[in-house]
Amino acid sequence: MNNFRNSVSLTGLAGADPIVVNFAGERKVARVRMGINEFYKNHNGEAVCKTQWVSLVFWNKKAELAELLIKKGVALSIEGSLKVQNYVDKQGDQRSSTEIFVNHLELVTQTDA
C-alpha cells in the first residue's frame, strides 16, 4: 500500500484570471477554475463535448507564477494533489468541496489539428 499516493494530472483551460489573496509574512494564495473537456459520442452517434470544472489552488511562489502566467482562456497542464474540505454552510447543511493543490504548472501551446 505504500506505493499509492494522492496525485492528479490534468490539462484544460483557465476559466478566469486567478483570484489572489496576500497574507502577512509574504504568504500568498491564488485560486482559479479550470475547464476540462471530455469528448464522446452519445447513443445516437452524435459528437458531444462535456466540460467539467475543477478548482485549482496555488500557494506562495506557485501563486506568484499563477498570477503572472494564468489568464482566462490560457491552456494549462497541472500536477497536484486532491484536498477535500468538509464544512457546514450558513443554512446548517453539511457540504464538501474538492480542490487540487497544484505542485507543478505548465502552459500548453494549443495547435489546431
TORMARNU-560654 format. One line per field, with one value per residue: residue number from 1; x negated, y negated, z of N, C-alpha, C in turn. Coordinates in nm, 4 decimals, m for minus. Example, Ala and Ser with C-alpha at 12.3 -4.5 7.8 and 13.67 -1.06 7.14 Angstrom:
BEGIN
seq 1|2
n.X m1.3190|m1.2850
n.Y 0.5690|0.2250
n.Z 0.7800|0.7080
ca.X m1.2300|m1.3670
ca.Y 0.4500|0.1060
ca.Z 0.7800|0.7140
c.X m1.3200|m1.2900
c.Y 0.3300|m0.0030
c.Z 0.7800|0.7870
***
This chain:
BEGIN
seq 1|2|3|4|5|6|7|8|9|10|11|12|13|14|15|16|17|18|19|20|21|22|23|24|25|26|27|28|29|30|31|32|33|34|35|36|37|38|39|40|41|42|43|44|45|46|47|48|49|50|51|52|53|54|55|56|57|58|59|60|61|62|63|64|65|66|67|68|69|70|71|72|73|74|75|76|77|78|79|80|81|82|83|84|85|86|87|88|89|90|91|92|93|94|95|96|97|98|99|100|101|102|103|104|105|106|107|108|109|110|111|112|113
n.X m0.0807|m0.2117|m0.2903|m0.0945|0.0271|0.1537|0.2232|0.2735|0.3163|0.3840|0.5142|0.6310|0.8430|0.8061|1.0666|1.1001|0.9227|0.6806|0.7801|0.6270|0.4916|0.3218|0.1277|0.0048|m0.3504|m0.4546|m0.3081|m0.0935|0.1976|0.3405|0.6289|0.8063|1.0404|1.0505|1.1416|1.2182|1.2366|1.4382|1.4757|1.7112|1.9261|2.2757|2.5657|2.6966|2.4982|2.3977|2.1554|2.0381|1.9454|1.8435|1.7960|1.6076|1.5550|1.2851|1.1395|0.8488|0.5670|0.3035|0.0082|m0.1990|m0.5115|m0.4277|m0.1799|m0.2514|m0.3592|m0.1276|0.0304|m0.1132|m0.1214|0.1234|0.4160|0.7569|0.8748|0.6271|0.4333|0.3600|0.1451|0.1436|0.0098|0.0854|0.2307|0.5287|0.7541|0.9969|1.2452|1.4522|1.7455|1.9866|2.2600|2.4197|2.6871|2.6794|2.6337|2.4464|2.1591|1.9232|1.6131|1.3973|1.0652|0.7748|0.4529|0.1934|m0.1163|m0.2842|m0.3049|m0.2402|m0.2311|m0.0380|m0.0829|0.1522|0.2614|0.4176|0.5720
n.Y 0.1207|m0.1196|m0.2264|m0.3782|m0.7062|m1.0378|m1.1857|m1.3957|m1.4670|m1.6955|m1.8546|m2.1541|m2.4464|m2.7746|m2.9196|m3.1782|m3.4780|m3.4345|m3.4517|m3.6282|m3.6281|m3.8021|m3.7383|m3.8112|m3.8161|m3.7547|m3.5476|m3.3911|m3.3148|m3.1738|m3.1262|m2.9477|m2.8421|m2.5588|m2.4433|m2.1259|m1.9381|m1.6727|m1.4428|m1.2589|m1.0120|m1.0119|m0.7995|m0.8201|m0.8469|m1.0993|m1.3574|m1.4724|m1.7253|m1.7578|m1.9659|m1.9735|m2.1323|m2.2229|m2.3175|m2.4978|m2.5434|m2.7493|m2.8010|m3.0482|m3.0812|m2.9466|m3.0596|m3.3179|m3.2679|m3.1719|m3.4018|m3.5694|m3.4234|m3.2946|m3.3541|m3.4193|m3.1643|m3.0590|m2.7716|m2.5066|m2.2753|m2.0736|m1.9370|m1.7872|m1.7527|m1.6103|m1.7755|m1.7520|m1.9410|m1.9609|m2.1182|m2.3276|m2.4941|m2.8260|m2.7720|m2.5586|m2.3133|m2.0189|m2.0280|m1.9713|m2.0343|m1.9920|m2.0428|m2.1046|m2.1077|m2.2625|m2.1423|m2.1528|m2.3444|m2.3988|m2.5892|m2.5332|m2.5002|m2.5613|m2.3920|m2.3932|m2.1188
n.Z 0.0000|0.0289|m0.2111|m0.3289|m0.3936|m0.3442|m0.6238|m0.9025|m1.2444|m1.4904|m1.7874|m1.9239|m1.9749|m1.8418|m1.6647|m1.5864|m1.4849|m1.2226|m0.8761|m0.6322|m0.3073|m0.0605|0.2276|0.5610|0.6125|0.3627|0.2498|0.0133|m0.1788|m0.4681|m0.6610|m0.9091|m1.1568|m1.3679|m1.6833|m1.8133|m2.0959|m2.2177|m2.4688|m2.6529|m2.8124|m2.8247|m2.7612|m3.0033|m3.1824|m3.2117|m3.1830|m2.8717|m2.6449|m2.3245|m2.0499|m1.7569|m1.4459|m1.2415|m0.9292|m0.8717|m0.6591|m0.5674|m0.3856|m0.2312|m0.3835|m0.6122|m0.6393|m0.7083|m0.9624|m1.0905|m1.0831|m1.2552|m1.5000|m1.5669|m1.7408|m1.8332|m2.0441|m2.1095|m2.1866|m1.9702|m1.8035|m1.5285|m1.2240|m0.9172|m0.5867|m0.4465|m0.2306|0.0102|0.1559|0.4309|0.5485|0.7230|0.5905|0.5735|0.6118|0.7749|0.6609|0.5833|0.3866|0.1176|m0.0480|m0.3251|m0.4046|m0.6070|m0.5062|m0.6432|m0.7557|m0.9707|m1.2661|m1.6066|m1.9030|m2.1905|m2.5348|m2.7761|m3.0635|m3.3795|m3.5146
ca.X 0.0000|m0.2959|m0.3164|0.0147|0.0169|0.2552|0.1640|0.3662|0.2560|0.4935|0.4912|0.7561|0.8379|0.8418|1.1991|1.0938|0.7957|0.6770|0.8105|0.5068|0.5018|0.1928|0.1327|m0.1143|m0.4674|m0.4776|m0.2307|m0.0009|0.2722|0.4122|0.7312|0.8625|1.1128|1.0030|1.2374|1.1603|1.3334|1.4472|1.5437|1.7615|2.0454|2.3912|2.6318|2.7385|2.3778|2.3638|2.0409|2.0739|1.8354|1.8888|1.6921|1.6088|1.4775|1.2133|1.0802|0.7046|0.5129|0.1587|m0.0415|m0.3269|m0.5822|m0.3420|m0.0745|m0.3116|m0.3633|0.0093|0.0738|m0.1824|m0.1070|0.2575|0.5223|0.8731|0.8595|0.4941|0.4292|0.2728|0.1254|0.1065|m0.0019|0.1068|0.2978|0.6669|0.7842|1.1410|1.2786|1.5896|1.7859|2.1301|2.2935|2.4974|2.8161|2.6561|2.6197|2.3107|2.1111|1.7818|1.5593|1.2726|0.9735|0.6451|0.3404|0.1025|m0.2603|m0.3565|m0.2244|m0.2974|m0.1415|m0.0320|m0.0614|0.2618|0.2484|0.5383|0.5408
ca.Y 0.0000|m0.2383|m0.2764|m0.4649|m0.8425|m1.1324|m1.2575|m1.4272|m1.5343|m1.7390|m1.9605|m2.2222|m2.5914|m2.8602|m2.9792|m3.3199|m3.5152|m3.3876|m3.5394|m3.6212|m3.6876|m3.8157|m3.7285|m3.8624|m3.7301|m3.7197|m3.4313|m3.4260|m3.2045|m3.2068|m3.0262|m2.9605|m2.7235|m2.5099|m2.3596|m2.0083|m1.8862|m1.5286|m1.4230|m1.1231|m1.0029|m0.9658|m0.6789|m0.8459|m0.8622|m1.2407|m1.4000|m1.5532|m1.7789|m1.7883|m2.0349|m1.9633|m2.2405|m2.1882|m2.4318|m2.4860|m2.6288|m2.7682|m2.8691|m3.1182|m3.1035|m2.8976|m3.1612|m3.4281|m3.2236|m3.1680|m3.5409|m3.6227|m3.3462|m3.2452|m3.4467|m3.3478|m3.1012|m3.0002|m2.6263|m2.4691|m2.1366|m2.0818|m1.8186|m1.8261|m1.6553|m1.6425|m1.8087|m1.7610|m2.0217|m1.9454|m2.2358|m2.3499|m2.6222|m2.9206|m2.7114|m2.4464|m2.1888|m1.9670|m2.0414|m1.9420|m2.0848|m1.9277|m2.1321|m2.0483|m2.1899|m2.2449|m2.1322|m2.1791|m2.4147|m2.4260|m2.6448|m2.4436|m2.5657|m2.4990|m2.3872|m2.3475|m1.9980
ca.Z 0.0000|0.0341|m0.3459|m0.3713|m0.3441|m0.3881|m0.7354|m1.0102|m1.3584|m1.5775|m1.8843|m1.9564|m1.9980|m1.7292|m1.6834|m1.5490|m1.4243|m1.0839|m0.7638|m0.5492|m0.1741|0.0073|0.3732|0.6283|0.6034|0.2220|0.2075|m0.0936|m0.2389|m0.5919|m0.6937|m1.0429|m1.2034|m1.4967|m1.7553|m1.8774|m2.1922|m2.2446|m2.5963|m2.6739|m2.8962|m2.7485|m2.8134|m3.1418|m3.2630|m3.2237|m3.1033|m2.7556|m2.5650|m2.1884|m1.9748|m1.6115|m1.3864|m1.1195|m0.8591|m0.8507|m0.5536|m0.5755|m0.2661|m0.2222|m0.5104|m0.7202|m0.6531|m0.7841|m1.1023|m1.1414|m1.1016|m1.3719|m1.6229|m1.5988|m1.7800|m1.8840|m2.1740|m2.1258|m2.1688|m1.8601|m1.7628|m1.3872|m1.1396|m0.7786|m0.5011|m0.4114|m0.0916|0.0328|0.2724|0.4797|0.6251|0.7412|0.5282|0.6538|0.6423|0.8651|0.5851|0.5664|0.2486|0.0952|m0.1735|m0.3626|m0.4741|m0.6409|m0.4647|m0.7556|m0.7300|m1.0952|m1.3662|m1.7386|m2.0032|m2.3068|m2.6630|m2.8487|m3.2082|m3.4475|m3.5923
c.X m0.0849|m0.3229|m0.2082|m0.0043|0.1264|0.1943|0.2658|0.2894|0.3673|0.4458|0.6256|0.7331|0.8792|0.9747|1.2036|0.9510|0.7969|0.7222|0.6963|0.5318|0.3632|0.2153|0.0068|m0.2293|m0.4934|m0.4087|m0.1242|0.0701|0.3415|0.5085|0.7849|0.9367|1.0625|1.1093|1.1658|1.2676|1.3220|1.5298|1.5880|1.8796|2.1589|2.4553|2.6832|2.6182|2.3347|2.2452|2.0876|1.9463|1.8934|1.7723|1.7139|1.5168|1.4138|1.1507|0.9338|0.6608|0.3609|0.1146|m0.1783|m0.3942|m0.4991|m0.2259|m0.1258|m0.3188|m0.2237|0.0592|0.0119|m0.1419|0.0365|0.3520|0.6381|0.8450|0.7247|0.5018|0.3220|0.2594|0.0753|0.0876|0.0146|0.1718|0.4372|0.6785|0.9350|1.1638|1.4247|1.6239|1.9377|2.1612|2.3810|2.6337|2.8031|2.6421|2.4724|2.2738|1.9672|1.7407|1.4265|1.1910|0.8466|0.5391|0.2277|m0.0435|m0.3416|m0.2606|m0.3040|m0.1910|m0.1503|m0.0063|0.0475|0.2330|0.3797|0.5001|0.6294
c.Y m0.1270|m0.2974|m0.3714|m0.6040|m0.9284|m1.2190|m1.2733|m1.4999|m1.5665|m1.8467|m2.0218|m2.3703|m2.6674|m2.9281|m3.1274|m3.3510|m3.4666|m3.4956|m3.5198|m3.6933|m3.6864|m3.8117|m3.7909|m3.7638|m3.6783|m3.5909|m3.4775|m3.3003|m3.2564|m3.0924|m3.0548|m2.8316|m2.6885|m2.4183|m2.2471|m1.9484|m1.7350|m1.5137|m1.2777|m1.1283|m0.9481|m0.8445|m0.6956|m0.8630|m1.0062|m1.2749|m1.4953|m1.5998|m1.8191|m1.8513|m2.0148|m2.0722|m2.1933|m2.3148|m2.4040|m2.5853|m2.6297|m2.8447|m2.9322|m3.1391|m3.0562|m2.9946|m3.2805|m3.3927|m3.2239|m3.3087|m3.6010|m3.5547|m3.3119|m3.3615|m3.3629|m3.2937|m3.0371|m2.8494|m2.5914|m2.3184|m2.1428|m1.9416|m1.8660|m1.7156|m1.7051|m1.6718|m1.8246|m1.8369|m1.9974|m2.0662|m2.2393|m2.4870|m2.7073|m2.8659|m2.5903|m2.3118|m2.1498|m1.9719|m1.9932|m2.0026|m2.0141|m2.0261|m2.0553|m2.1491|m2.1623|m2.2448|m2.1727|m2.2400|m2.4300|m2.4907|m2.5555|m2.5266|m2.4901|m2.5039|m2.3395|m2.2288|m1.9870
c.Z 0.0000|m0.1032|m0.3958|m0.3121|m0.4055|m0.4975|m0.8476|m1.1192|m1.4575|m1.6740|m1.9201|m1.9771|m1.8728|m1.7589|m1.6529|m1.5061|m1.2789|m0.9858|m0.6642|m0.4168|m0.1112|0.1583|0.4307|0.6110|0.4635|0.1773|0.1094|m0.1399|m0.3643|m0.6205|m0.8329|m1.0767|m1.3429|m1.5564|m1.8286|m1.9675|m2.2069|m2.3724|m2.6084|m2.7698|m2.8126|m2.8158|m2.9562|m3.2355|m3.2836|m3.1327|m2.9928|m2.6870|m2.4293|m2.1133|m1.8255|m1.5572|m1.2573|m1.0612|m0.8311|m0.7441|m0.5659|m0.4511|m0.2904|m0.3576|m0.6290|m0.7443|m0.7318|m0.9325|m1.1643|m1.1716|m1.2279|m1.5031|m1.6631|m1.6263|m1.8332|m2.0238|m2.1992|m2.0997|m2.0660|m1.8502|m1.6195|m1.3294|m0.9968|m0.7003|m0.4651|m0.2627|m0.0816|0.1629|0.3076|0.5659|0.6373|0.6838|0.6203|0.6928|0.7349|0.7949|0.5733|0.4191|0.2406|m0.0377|m0.1983|m0.4436|m0.5081|m0.5989|m0.5629|m0.7097|m0.8522|m1.1972|m1.4943|m1.8241|m2.1256|m2.4310|m2.7372|m2.9980|m3.2671|m3.5336|m3.7141
***
